[in-house]
Amino acid sequence: MPNLSVTISIFLFIIIIVLSVILQIFLSLRKNKWLGLILPLINILFAAFASFGSMIYTGDIAPIIMVFVMLSIPAIINFVIYLACREKVKEKNQQEINKMNIQDLD
């Protein structure tokens, strides 16, 4: 039987991931295209600080690159979500432009 604290930790971790994905989708669907880049930028900065901060403790470059790549995975995921949502926003804007052009012809 798993420990209760482990179960709660896993549950909270899943909730945090789901909420961050929902926040990324919400920000990416805004008209301001820069809002959707906030979370990927924060993730990349965190990866850079964490990996380059480990340079103080190790002199080898391979673990530093490996840590940076591993910590950049959330940034990549958030950026893919951003690109998918921006494509939907572009399609919606194109449909609105087409409607306005049709109304102008009348």
C-alpha positions, 0 to 999 in steps of 0.5 A, a space after each residue: 500500500 503506497 504511503 499517503 504522502 506519496 499519493 498526495 504528492 503525485 496528485 498535487 504534481 498532476 494538478 500543477 501540470 494540468 493547471 500549467 497546461 491550461 494557463 499556457 492554452 489560455 495565454 496562447 489564445 489571447 490576441 496579444 501574441 507575446 502573452 503565450 511566450 511567457 511560460 516558455 521563456 520562464 522555463 528556458 530561463 529556469 533551465 539556464 540558471 539551473 544548468 549553468 548554476 551547476 557549473 560551479 560544482 562540476 567542471 565537466 560540460 556534459 552534465 551541464 548540457 544534459 541538465 539543460 536539455 532535460 529542464 528545457 522539455 517543459 519549455 518545448 512542450 509549452 512552445 508547441 502548445 503556443 504554436 498550436 493555439 496561435 494557428 487556431 487564432 490565425 484561422 479565426 482571424 482569417 475567417 473574420 477577415 473573409 466575413 468582412 470582405 464578403 460584407 464589403 462586397 454587398 
